[in-house]
Amino acid sequence: MAKCQGSQGELFKAIQSLARRGMIEKLSYEAETVFTLPPVLKQYVKMVAE
């Protein structure tokens, strides 16, 4: 995985912004929080990456 530049605060703000716009989904498993793309965005990313 590529190393990202920026602070943890910037990452947190970006995740919050994406969640507000429905572009990521937040799932909680016991003591962990996982972020994932909705199925329609997963399909779009696959199409663009080809």
Phi and psi in radians as a Rosetta constraint file:
Dihedral C 1 N 2 CA 2 C 2 CIRCULARHARMONIC -1.260 0.35
Dihedral N 2 CA 2 C 2 N 3 CIRCULARHARMONIC 2.527 0.35
Dihedral C 2 N 3 CA 3 C 3 CIRCULARHARMONIC -1.357 0.35
Dihedral N 3 CA 3 C 3 N 4 CIRCULARHARMONIC 2.301 0.35
Dihedral C 3 N 4 CA 4 C 4 CIRCULARHARMONIC -1.721 0.35
Dihedral N 4 CA 4 C 4 N 5 CIRCULARHARMONIC 2.578 0.35
Dihedral C 4 N 5 CA 5 C 5 CIRCULARHARMONIC -1.756 0.35
Dihedral N 5 CA 5 C 5 N 6 CIRCULARHARMONIC 2.648 0.35
Dihedral C 5 N 6 CA 6 C 6 CIRCULARHARMONIC 2.131 0.35
Dihedral N 6 CA 6 C 6 N 7 CIRCULARHARMONIC 2.926 0.35
Dihedral C 6 N 7 CA 7 C 7 CIRCULARHARMONIC -1.551 0.35
Dihedral N 7 CA 7 C 7 N 8 CIRCULARHARMONIC 2.898 0.35
Dihedral C 7 N 8 CA 8 C 8 CIRCULARHARMONIC -1.119 0.35
Dihedral N 8 CA 8 C 8 N 9 CIRCULARHARMONIC -0.595 0.35
Dihedral C 8 N 9 CA 9 C 9 CIRCULARHARMONIC -1.095 0.35
Dihedral N 9 CA 9 C 9 N 10 CIRCULARHARMONIC -0.707 0.35
Dihedral C 9 N 10 CA 10 C 10 CIRCULARHARMONIC -1.148 0.35
Dihedral N 10 CA 10 C 10 N 11 CIRCULARHARMONIC -0.702 0.35
Dihedral C 10 N 11 CA 11 C 11 CIRCULARHARMONIC -1.090 0.35
Dihedral N 11 CA 11 C 11 N 12 CIRCULARHARMONIC -0.776 0.35
Dihedral C 11 N 12 CA 12 C 12 CIRCULARHARMONIC -1.065 0.35
Dihedral N 12 CA 12 C 12 N 13 CIRCULARHARMONIC -0.765 0.35
Dihedral C 12 N 13 CA 13 C 13 CIRCULARHARMONIC -1.107 0.35
Dihedral N 13 CA 13 C 13 N 14 CIRCULARHARMONIC -0.712 0.35
Dihedral C 13 N 14 CA 14 C 14 CIRCULARHARMONIC -1.114 0.35
Dihedral N 14 CA 14 C 14 N 15 CIRCULARHARMONIC -0.743 0.35
Dihedral C 14 N 15 CA 15 C 15 CIRCULARHARMONIC -1.123 0.35
Dihedral N 15 CA 15 C 15 N 16 CIRCULARHARMONIC -0.750 0.35
Dihedral C 15 N 16 CA 16 C 16 CIRCULARHARMONIC -1.056 0.35
Dihedral N 16 CA 16 C 16 N 17 CIRCULARHARMONIC -0.750 0.35
Dihedral C 16 N 17 CA 17 C 17 CIRCULARHARMONIC -1.099 0.35
Dihedral N 17 CA 17 C 17 N 18 CIRCULARHARMONIC -0.791 0.35
Dihedral C 17 N 18 CA 18 C 18 CIRCULARHARMONIC -1.101 0.35
Dihedral N 18 CA 18 C 18 N 19 CIRCULARHARMONIC -0.694 0.35
Dihedral C 18 N 19 CA 19 C 19 CIRCULARHARMONIC -1.147 0.35
Dihedral N 19 CA 19 C 19 N 20 CIRCULARHARMONIC -0.729 0.35
Dihedral C 19 N 20 CA 20 C 20 CIRCULARHARMONIC -1.059 0.35
Dihedral N 20 CA 20 C 20 N 21 CIRCULARHARMONIC -0.618 0.35
Dihedral C 20 N 21 CA 21 C 21 CIRCULARHARMONIC -1.548 0.35
Dihedral N 21 CA 21 C 21 N 22 CIRCULARHARMONIC 0.067 0.35
Dihedral C 21 N 22 CA 22 C 22 CIRCULARHARMONIC 1.277 0.35
Dihedral N 22 CA 22 C 22 N 23 CIRCULARHARMONIC 0.389 0.35
Dihedral C 22 N 23 CA 23 C 23 CIRCULARHARMONIC -1.644 0.35
Dihedral N 23 CA 23 C 23 N 24 CIRCULARHARMONIC -0.168 0.35
Dihedral C 23 N 24 CA 24 C 24 CIRCULARHARMONIC -2.448 0.35
Dihedral N 24 CA 24 C 24 N 25 CIRCULARHARMONIC 2.718 0.35
Dihedral C 24 N 25 CA 25 C 25 CIRCULARHARMONIC -1.991 0.35
Dihedral N 25 CA 25 C 25 N 26 CIRCULARHARMONIC 2.427 0.35
Dihedral C 25 N 26 CA 26 C 26 CIRCULARHARMONIC -1.811 0.35
Dihedral N 26 CA 26 C 26 N 27 CIRCULARHARMONIC 2.149 0.35
Dihedral C 26 N 27 CA 27 C 27 CIRCULARHARMONIC -2.092 0.35
Dihedral N 27 CA 27 C 27 N 28 CIRCULARHARMONIC 2.446 0.35
Dihedral C 27 N 28 CA 28 C 28 CIRCULARHARMONIC -2.007 0.35
Dihedral N 28 CA 28 C 28 N 29 CIRCULARHARMONIC 2.237 0.35
Dihedral C 28 N 29 CA 29 C 29 CIRCULARHARMONIC -2.182 0.35
Dihedral N 29 CA 29 C 29 N 30 CIRCULARHARMONIC 1.898 0.35
Dihedral C 29 N 30 CA 30 C 30 CIRCULARHARMONIC 0.867 0.35
Dihedral N 30 CA 30 C 30 N 31 CIRCULARHARMONIC -1.912 0.35
Dihedral C 30 N 31 CA 31 C 31 CIRCULARHARMONIC -1.727 0.35
Dihedral N 31 CA 31 C 31 N 32 CIRCULARHARMONIC 0.142 0.35
Dihedral C 31 N 32 CA 32 C 32 CIRCULARHARMONIC -2.016 0.35
Dihedral N 32 CA 32 C 32 N 33 CIRCULARHARMONIC 2.602 0.35
Dihedral C 32 N 33 CA 33 C 33 CIRCULARHARMONIC -2.031 0.35
Dihedral N 33 CA 33 C 33 N 34 CIRCULARHARMONIC 2.289 0.35
Dihedral C 33 N 34 CA 34 C 34 CIRCULARHARMONIC -2.140 0.35
Dihedral N 34 CA 34 C 34 N 35 CIRCULARHARMONIC 2.439 0.35
Dihedral C 34 N 35 CA 35 C 35 CIRCULARHARMONIC -1.961 0.35
Dihedral N 35 CA 35 C 35 N 36 CIRCULARHARMONIC 2.404 0.35
Dihedral C 35 N 36 CA 36 C 36 CIRCULARHARMONIC -2.466 0.35
Dihedral N 36 CA 36 C 36 N 37 CIRCULARHARMONIC 2.826 0.35
Dihedral C 36 N 37 CA 37 C 37 CIRCULARHARMONIC -1.526 0.35
Dihedral N 37 CA 37 C 37 N 38 CIRCULARHARMONIC 2.498 0.35
Dihedral C 37 N 38 CA 38 C 38 CIRCULARHARMONIC -1.088 0.35
Dihedral N 38 CA 38 C 38 N 39 CIRCULARHARMONIC 2.694 0.35
Dihedral C 38 N 39 CA 39 C 39 CIRCULARHARMONIC -0.925 0.35
Dihedral N 39 CA 39 C 39 N 40 CIRCULARHARMONIC -0.710 0.35
Dihedral C 39 N 40 CA 40 C 40 CIRCULARHARMONIC -1.135 0.35
Dihedral N 40 CA 40 C 40 N 41 CIRCULARHARMONIC -0.637 0.35
Dihedral C 40 N 41 CA 41 C 41 CIRCULARHARMONIC -1.284 0.35
Dihedral N 41 CA 41 C 41 N 42 CIRCULARHARMONIC -0.590 0.35
Dihedral C 41 N 42 CA 42 C 42 CIRCULARHARMONIC -1.051 0.35
Dihedral N 42 CA 42 C 42 N 43 CIRCULARHARMONIC -0.772 0.35
Dihedral C 42 N 43 CA 43 C 43 CIRCULARHARMONIC -1.114 0.35
Dihedral N 43 CA 43 C 43 N 44 CIRCULARHARMONIC -0.715 0.35
Dihedral C 43 N 44 CA 44 C 44 CIRCULARHARMONIC -1.096 0.35
Dihedral N 44 CA 44 C 44 N 45 CIRCULARHARMONIC -0.787 0.35
Dihedral C 44 N 45 CA 45 C 45 CIRCULARHARMONIC -1.077 0.35
Dihedral N 45 CA 45 C 45 N 46 CIRCULARHARMONIC -0.722 0.35
Dihedral C 45 N 46 CA 46 C 46 CIRCULARHARMONIC -1.072 0.35
Dihedral N 46 CA 46 C 46 N 47 CIRCULARHARMONIC -0.741 0.35
Dihedral C 46 N 47 CA 47 C 47 CIRCULARHARMONIC -1.140 0.35
Dihedral N 47 CA 47 C 47 N 48 CIRCULARHARMONIC -0.752 0.35
Dihedral C 47 N 48 CA 48 C 48 CIRCULARHARMONIC -1.196 0.35
Dihedral N 48 CA 48 C 48 N 49 CIRCULARHARMONIC -0.601 0.35
Dihedral C 48 N 49 CA 49 C 49 CIRCULARHARMONIC -1.283 0.35
Dihedral N 49 CA 49 C 49 N 50 CIRCULARHARMONIC -0.317 0.35
